[in-house]
Amino acid sequence: MKRSLPFIFLLIFTLTLHGQKDSINITGAQSQKDYLREASNVTVSIYPVPVRDNSFTIKTDKVISFIKITNIIGQDVFRLQYNDPQQLIKVYLEDPKRGMYLVTIIFSDGLRVVKKIMVEQSE
């Protein structure tokens, strides 16, 4: 009985690790596939980067219906829904702090794209 105990423990440990590895690979492959599908459908340009003078421009080949900007810890710093969707939008931020921000763009067809921008202090 004492000899079989380490073998049983090793078998259970190996099966547990194998099960965890498979679930991680499946999840990673699915999210990567969705990202590639979204990225090939739309072109988004944000300029100037890095952002200075509290404003930047977003230009796309689809019409934008909603924009949200969050700082790196998830706090919303800007939100705007457009009743008349547009393809070229100038965004003005009120006294932004220097750092990384996420720009979430939702198009009129429901597609969502998230881009990173860097904001630097005005000189």
Buried (B, 14 or more C-beta within 10 A) or exposed (E): EEEEEEEEEEEEEEEEEEEEEEEEEEEEEEEEEEEEEEEEEBEBEBEEBEBBEBEBEBBBEBEBBBBBBBBEEEEEBBEEEBEEBBEEBEBEBEEBEEEEBBBBBBBEEEEEBEBEBEBEEEE
